[in-house]
Amino acid sequence: MTLEPCAHTGLTPPCTRAAIEAGFARVVVGALDPNPKTAGAGVARLREAGIAVDVVEDPWARALIEDFTVAVRASRPYVRLKLAASLDGYVAAEPGSAWLTGARAREYVRELRAAHDAVLVGAGTVRVDDPQLTVRPPRARRRPYVRVVACESAPVPAGSRVFAPLEGYARSVVLAPAGLCADFAALEEVADVLYAGESDARQLDLTAALVELKAYGVASVLCEGGPTLAARLLARGLADRLDWLIAPTLLRNPRALPALGDADVRAGFSALRFERVERLGEDLLVSVDLSGG
């Protein structure tokens, strides 16, 4: 088994009961369950029933539950940050929207979208690109997909495509400062607005906003930028994994947009690990564990 069998009743009966009733002689557990409701209780229950249990704590098994591990322990969702940049670290040669990476890299990102509860972008991305943020091709999902916009201090247009109702998608979500309710009132007609931070806050408290998003029911988030939001997530230690896509091009010029702006994101990242380096078509993927574990 990849994950330790649960010993509690949730939406389904305990997996340990099923294993015992099936007459298993031996169970190999890839990783112990990080959920406090189980946390070793599944292994104990199997052993009490006379089943041999080997716990291997395999890195690949732990990687498969990376998002669940964060979500079940933290007050915020698991956050995976995707950035695409040129070889010299820019997202565009000038303000505006343009494809930077190739087809294979874009397919990889679409797979990431499908694997998370929600996709998150900043207000600047909505204003400039007006994206739909859909999963393509459409996938059958147990829970509707959520599209989220983080607004630092001002709303985005209510007519933005991200707010268009779509079959299979939940109502879009806006993260907004708690002190600007009046400014965001119009967006409440087209989205669920989650107000975060102190009651007089006029800038978005990202940490508080993610806590609100977890309480809303979102356990895992893929953040697709833009640069300002990405930098703030990194600077505040709110991202758990970074997928950096590098395109074989150079964009630096006086109008080019740096991938992380001018933010200082170094604090707290002395133990970064490159866990995956892979060529995707003409582009390069570097996947970085930001947990330091």
ChimeraX attribute file (.defattr): number of C-alpha atoms within 10 A of each C-alpha:
attribute: neighborCount
match mode: 1-to-1
recipient: residues
	/A:1	11
	/A:2	18
	/A:3	19
	/A:4	25
	/A:5	26
	/A:6	23
	/A:7	21
	/A:8	16
	/A:9	11
	/A:10	8
	/A:11	6
	/A:12	7
	/A:13	12
	/A:14	15
	/A:15	17
	/A:16	21
	/A:17	19
	/A:18	12
	/A:19	17
	/A:20	16
	/A:21	9
	/A:22	9
	/A:23	12
	/A:24	14
	/A:25	13
	/A:26	14
	/A:27	18
	/A:28	16
	/A:29	20
	/A:30	20
	/A:31	22
	/A:32	23
	/A:33	24
	/A:34	20
	/A:35	15
	/A:36	10
	/A:37	13
	/A:38	17
	/A:39	16
	/A:40	17
	/A:41	19
	/A:42	23
	/A:43	25
	/A:44	15
	/A:45	17
	/A:46	23
	/A:47	15
	/A:48	10
	/A:49	15
	/A:50	13
	/A:51	18
	/A:52	14
	/A:53	16
	/A:54	12
	/A:55	15
	/A:56	13
	/A:57	16
	/A:58	13
	/A:59	10
	/A:60	12
	/A:61	17
	/A:62	19
	/A:63	12
	/A:64	14
	/A:65	16
	/A:66	15
	/A:67	21
	/A:68	19
	/A:69	16
	/A:70	20
	/A:71	20
	/A:72	16
	/A:73	13
	/A:74	13
	/A:75	17
	/A:76	23
	/A:77	29
	/A:78	28
	/A:79	25
	/A:80	24
	/A:81	25
	/A:82	19
	/A:83	20
	/A:84	27
	/A:85	24
	/A:86	22
	/A:87	17
	/A:88	15
	/A:89	20
	/A:90	25
	/A:91	29
	/A:92	23
	/A:93	19
	/A:94	16
	/A:95	11
	/A:96	12
	/A:97	13
	/A:98	11
	/A:99	10
	/A:100	21
	/A:101	21
	/A:102	13
	/A:103	14
	/A:104	14
	/A:105	22
	/A:106	16
	/A:107	14
	/A:108	12
	/A:109	19
	/A:110	16
	/A:111	14
	/A:112	17
	/A:113	22
	/A:114	20
	/A:115	16
	/A:116	20
	/A:117	20
	/A:118	27
	/A:119	25
	/A:120	25
	/A:121	24
	/A:122	23
	/A:123	25
	/A:124	19
	/A:125	21
	/A:126	21
	/A:127	14
	/A:128	11
	/A:129	13
	/A:130	17
	/A:131	14
	/A:132	14
	/A:133	21
	/A:134	18
	/A:135	17
	/A:136	11
	/A:137	9
	/A:138	9
	/A:139	10
	/A:140	9
	/A:141	12
	/A:142	7
	/A:143	10
	/A:144	14
	/A:145	25
	/A:146	21
	/A:147	24
	/A:148	26
	/A:149	25
	/A:150	28
	/A:151	22
	/A:152	19
	/A:153	17
	/A:154	16
	/A:155	20
	/A:156	20
	/A:157	14
	/A:158	16
	/A:159	11
	/A:160	15
	/A:161	14
	/A:162	22
	/A:163	24
	/A:164	14
	/A:165	13
	/A:166	12
	/A:167	7
	/A:168	15
	/A:169	17
	/A:170	16
	/A:171	19
	/A:172	20
	/A:173	24
	/A:174	29
	/A:175	28
	/A:176	29
	/A:177	30
	/A:178	21
	/A:179	19
	/A:180	20
	/A:181	17
	/A:182	8
	/A:183	13
	/A:184	23
	/A:185	12
	/A:186	14
	/A:187	18
	/A:188	14
	/A:189	11
	/A:190	19
	/A:191	21
	/A:192	17
	/A:193	22
	/A:194	19
	/A:195	23
	/A:196	24
	/A:197	20
	/A:198	14
	/A:199	12
	/A:200	11
	/A:201	16
	/A:202	17
	/A:203	18
	/A:204	23
	/A:205	18
	/A:206	22
	/A:207	17
	/A:208	18
	/A:209	22
	/A:210	24
	/A:211	17
	/A:212	20
	/A:213	25
	/A:214	19
	/A:215	13
	/A:216	12
	/A:217	11
	/A:218	20
	/A:219	23
	/A:220	22
	/A:221	28
	/A:222	27
	/A:223	25
	/A:224	22
	/A:225	24
	/A:226	22
	/A:227	24
	/A:228	20
	/A:229	25
	/A:230	25
	/A:231	20
	/A:232	18
	/A:233	20
	/A:234	23
	/A:235	17
	/A:236	13
	/A:237	17
	/A:238	21
	/A:239	23
	/A:240	20
	/A:241	22
	/A:242	21
	/A:243	21
	/A:244	17
	/A:245	26
	/A:246	25
	/A:247	24
	/A:248	14
	/A:249	15
	/A:250	14
	/A:251	19
	/A:252	18
	/A:253	11
	/A:254	8
	/A:255	11
	/A:256	15
	/A:257	20
	/A:258	20
	/A:259	22
	/A:260	22
	/A:261	17
	/A:262	10
	/A:263	14
	/A:264	11
	/A:265	16
	/A:266	10
	/A:267	10
	/A:268	14
	/A:269	15
	/A:270	9
	/A:271	10
	/A:272	14
	/A:273	15
	/A:274	12
	/A:275	9
	/A:276	11
	/A:277	14
	/A:278	11
	/A:279	13
	/A:280	19
	/A:281	13
	/A:282	13
	/A:283	22
	/A:284	19
	/A:285	20
	/A:286	15
	/A:287	19
	/A:288	20
	/A:289	19
	/A:290	21
	/A:291	16
	/A:292	12
	/A:293	7
